[in-house]
Amino acid sequence: MANDHAAGRLAGKVALIFGAGPNIGGTCAHFMAREGAKIALVSTRPETAADAAKFLNARHFEALALTGDAGHEPDVERVVAATVARFGRLDSMVYVAGRQYRQEIMDFDLAVWDLEMKGYLTGAMLATKHSARAMTKAGRPGSIVYVLSDAAHQGEPGNSCYCAAKAGLLNFARAAAMEFARYNIRVNSVSPTFMEQNFWMFPPEFMNPERKPYNLSADDFLQGIPLARFCTTADVANAIVFLASDEASYLTAVDIPLDGGARAKYWPWTPGKYTGITSERYAKMKPNRYGVPSDEENP
């Protein structure tokens, strides 16, 4: 199968993606590759990065699998150098890495807090530091994009560390955008709300309206979204393709809300009460990997 996307919106560009799983990171890699980008994929698990690279290579896209911990500076320096050594340049860095741990504040384990902050915030800083160095050393413009969450803008009980880390990264992005403007390196972010992929990642009891401690089900999220559906990995990837492209060359320090209008709606209005929408249809759907249904993954 020939690669018919060589003249796409990211033709000739190189993207480095931290967090190469088959959901958000893998879908971003796929969609960026379809637009002509060469892709370097980083994961703490060698098999995860290798699977993503295999998926792209099978479609005749250029992809490099790398192993490293974004929170460990020598690893970050190494994978950035490996990307430049392989592809000769670095144009975009997308940061999706990190792991969420839900604990209540009065019971929070400090080691877990440090681990979550390291993954989401410290790792993003290190990835930014070394990616920006590579871009400026080559004298090239660049794009840096962080995947945040609506938790960066709102308080969620039982998820305080995640909220703090994502909110910190939101303002770090603004500060980085100001620092890097003189190098023509743009720094932006996207903030998805509850995602469709959660139905395949979380245990079944997550959908139970009696779930403790806060009695929130997937339907509770869906009831508050004016566009009446959850965010998909394709929604995230499409926004990141745009931010990495020359179409967004005058856009920096911006966060794109991928929430179906939830952030802007009048707070007491519950759209789902008028539409009758439920999460049952999502539970019956086939899981997606890399932005395609799992049974269509092999070309």
C-alpha positions in Angstrom: 0.0 0.0 0.0 1.5 3.3 -1.1 1.7 6.3 1.2 -0.6 8.8 -0.5 -0.2 11.4 2.3 3.4 12.5 1.5 2.1 16.0 0.5 -0.1 16.5 3.5 -0.3 19.3 6.0 2.8 18.1 7.9 4.9 17.0 4.9 8.6 17.0 5.7 8.0 17.6 9.4 9.2 15.4 12.3 7.1 14.8 15.4 8.2 13.4 18.7 5.4 11.9 20.8 5.8 11.2 24.5 3.2 8.6 25.5 2.9 6.1 22.6 -0.1 4.0 23.7 -2.8 3.0 21.2 -5.2 5.6 22.5 -4.4 9.3 22.5 -0.7 9.2 21.7 -1.0 6.4 19.1 -3.9 8.2 17.4 -2.0 11.4 17.3 1.0 9.6 15.8 -1.3 8.0 13.1 -3.0 11.2 12.1 0.2 13.2 12.0 1.8 10.5 9.9 -1.2 10.5 7.5 -0.4 14.2 7.0 3.2 13.5 6.0 5.1 13.7 9.3 7.9 11.3 10.3 7.2 10.0 13.9 9.3 9.2 16.9 7.3 7.4 19.6 8.4 7.2 23.3 7.0 5.0 26.0 8.3 3.5 29.2 7.3 0.1 27.9 9.4 -1.0 24.9 6.5 -3.2 23.6 4.1 -0.2 23.6 6.4 2.0 21.4 7.2 -1.0 19.2 3.5 -1.8 18.6 2.8 1.8 17.6 5.8 1.9 15.3 4.7 -1.4 13.8 1.2 -0.1 13.2 2.6 3.0 11.3 5.3 1.0 9.4 2.6 -1.4 8.1 0.9 1.6 6.5 4.3 2.7 5.0 4.8 5.6 7.4 8.2 6.3 8.9 8.2 5.7 12.6 10.9 5.2 15.3 10.2 3.3 18.5 12.1 4.7 21.6 12.0 3.7 25.2 12.3 6.2 28.0 10.8 7.8 31.1 9.9 11.5 30.5 10.5 12.2 34.2 14.1 11.0 33.9 16.2 13.7 32.2 18.9 11.4 30.7 16.2 9.5 29.0 14.6 12.6 27.6 17.9 13.9 26.3 18.6 10.5 24.7 15.3 10.1 22.9 15.4 13.7 21.5 18.9 13.1 20.3 17.9 9.8 18.7 15.0 11.5 16.9 17.3 14.1 15.4 19.9 11.5 14.6 17.4 9.4 12.7 15.3 12.1 11.0 17.7 15.0 10.9 15.4 17.5 12.6 12.6 18.0 15.1 9.5 20.2 14.3 6.9 19.1 16.8 6.7 17.6 20.3 3.5 16.2 21.6 3.2 15.4 25.3 0.7 12.8 26.4 2.7 11.0 29.1 1.7 10.5 32.7 -0.4 8.2 34.9 -3.4 9.2 37.0 -3.9 8.1 40.6 -7.1 8.9 42.3 -6.9 9.5 46.1 -8.6 11.8 48.5 -6.6 14.6 49.9 -6.7 13.5 53.5 -5.5 10.0 52.5 -3.0 11.0 49.9 0.2 9.0 49.7 3.1 11.5 49.2 5.0 9.0 47.1 2.0 8.7 44.7 1.6 12.5 44.6 5.3 12.8 43.6 4.9 10.1 41.0 1.9 11.7 39.4 3.4 15.2 39.4 6.6 13.8 37.9 4.7 12.1 35.1 2.5 15.0 34.1 4.4 18.1 35.0 8.1 17.4 35.5 8.2 15.1 32.5 6.5 17.8 30.3 9.1 20.4 31.5 12.0 18.0 30.6 10.5 17.1 27.2 10.0 20.8 26.5 13.5 21.7 27.6 15.3 19.3 25.3 12.9 19.5 22.4 13.1 23.3 22.4 16.9 23.0 22.5 16.9 20.8 19.5 14.6 23.1 17.6 16.6 26.3 18.4 20.0 24.6 17.7 18.8 23.9 14.2 17.3 27.4 13.9 13.9 26.0 13.0 10.4 27.1 14.0 8.6 24.5 16.1 5.4 23.4 17.8 4.9 22.0 21.3 1.5 20.7 22.3 0.4 19.3 25.7 -2.7 17.1 26.1 -4.4 18.4 29.3 -7.9 17.8 30.5 -10.9 19.7 31.6 -9.5 18.9 35.1 -6.9 21.7 34.3 -9.8 24.2 34.5 -12.1 22.7 37.2 -11.9 21.1 40.6 -12.7 17.4 40.7 -13.1 15.7 44.1 -11.0 12.6 44.6 -8.6 13.7 41.8 -6.8 16.7 43.3 -3.2 15.8 42.1 -4.4 15.3 38.5 -6.2 18.7 38.7 -3.1 20.4 40.1 -0.7 18.8 37.6 -2.8 19.6 34.6 -3.5 23.2 35.8 0.2 23.7 36.4 1.0 22.5 32.9 -1.7 24.8 31.5 0.2 27.8 32.9 3.6 26.3 32.2 2.5 26.2 28.5 1.7 30.0 28.6 5.0 30.8 30.2 6.9 28.6 27.7 5.0 30.2 24.9 6.3 33.6 26.0 9.9 32.4 26.4 10.0 30.6 23.0 8.2 33.2 20.9 11.5 34.8 19.9 12.5 31.5 18.5 9.2 31.0 16.6 8.4 28.0 18.7 4.7 27.9 19.5 3.4 26.3 22.7 -0.3 25.3 22.9 -2.5 22.7 24.6 -5.8 20.8 24.2 -8.2 20.0 27.0 -10.4 17.0 26.3 -13.3 16.1 28.6 -14.4 12.6 29.5 -13.2 10.4 26.7 -14.8 7.6 24.8 -11.8 5.4 25.4 -12.6 5.3 29.1 -15.2 2.6 28.4 -12.4 0.3 27.3 -9.8 1.3 29.9 -11.8 1.5 33.1 -13.4 -1.4 35.0 -17.2 -1.9 34.4 -18.1 -0.5 37.9 -17.0 2.9 36.6 -20.3 3.2 34.9 -22.3 2.3 38.0 -24.2 5.3 39.3 -23.7 4.0 42.8 -19.9 4.2 42.4 -18.2 5.6 45.5 -17.1 8.0 46.8 -18.8 10.6 44.6 -21.5 8.7 42.8 -20.5 9.9 39.3 -21.2 7.6 36.4 -20.3 8.0 32.8 -23.8 9.2 32.2 -23.3 12.0 34.7 -20.5 13.4 32.4 -22.6 12.8 29.3 -25.6 14.6 30.7 -23.6 17.9 30.9 -22.2 17.9 27.3 -24.2 20.1 24.9 -23.0 18.2 21.8 -24.2 15.0 23.4 -21.2 12.7 23.0 -17.9 12.0 24.6 -14.5 13.2 23.2 -12.7 10.8 21.0 -9.0 10.2 20.4 -9.7 11.4 16.8 -11.0 14.7 18.2 -7.7 15.2 20.1 -5.5 14.1 17.2 -7.3 16.4 14.7 -6.7 19.4 17.0 -3.0 18.5 17.4 -2.5 18.1 13.6 -3.8 21.6 13.2 -1.6 23.0 16.0 1.4 21.3 14.5 0.7 22.6 11.0 1.6 25.9 9.4 -2.1 26.7 9.5 -1.6 27.5 13.2 1.6 29.5 12.6 0.1 32.6 14.4 -1.3 30.6 17.3 0.5 30.3 20.6 -0.3 30.2 24.3 -3.8 28.9 23.5 -5.7 26.0 25.0 -8.4 24.4 22.8 -11.3 23.0 24.8 -12.4 19.6 23.4 -15.5 19.4 25.6 -18.5 19.6 23.3 -19.3 23.0 24.7 -19.4 21.9 28.4 -17.1 24.7 29.7 -19.1 27.4 28.1 -22.6 26.3 29.0 -24.8 27.9 31.7 -23.9 25.9 34.7 -27.3 24.7 35.9 -28.4 23.5 32.4 -28.2 19.8 32.0 -28.4 19.1 28.2 -28.9 15.3 28.6 -32.2 15.8 30.4 -33.6 17.1 27.1 -31.9 14.7 24.7 -32.3 11.5 26.6 -28.7 10.5 25.8 -27.1 7.7 27.7 -23.7 5.9 27.7 -25.2 2.5 26.8 -24.3 3.0 23.1 -20.7 3.5 24.0 -20.5 0.3 26.0 -21.6 -1.6 22.9 -19.0 -0.1 20.6 -15.8 -1.8 19.4 -12.7 -0.3 21.0 -10.5 1.9 18.9 -6.7 1.7 18.7 -4.7 4.3 16.8 -7.9 6.0 15.8 -9.4 3.0 13.9 -11.7 0.2 15.1 -9.7 -2.6 16.6 -10.9 -5.1 14.0 -9.7 -2.9 11.2 -6.2 -2.3 12.7 -4.4 -4.6 10.3 -4.2 -3.2 6.7 
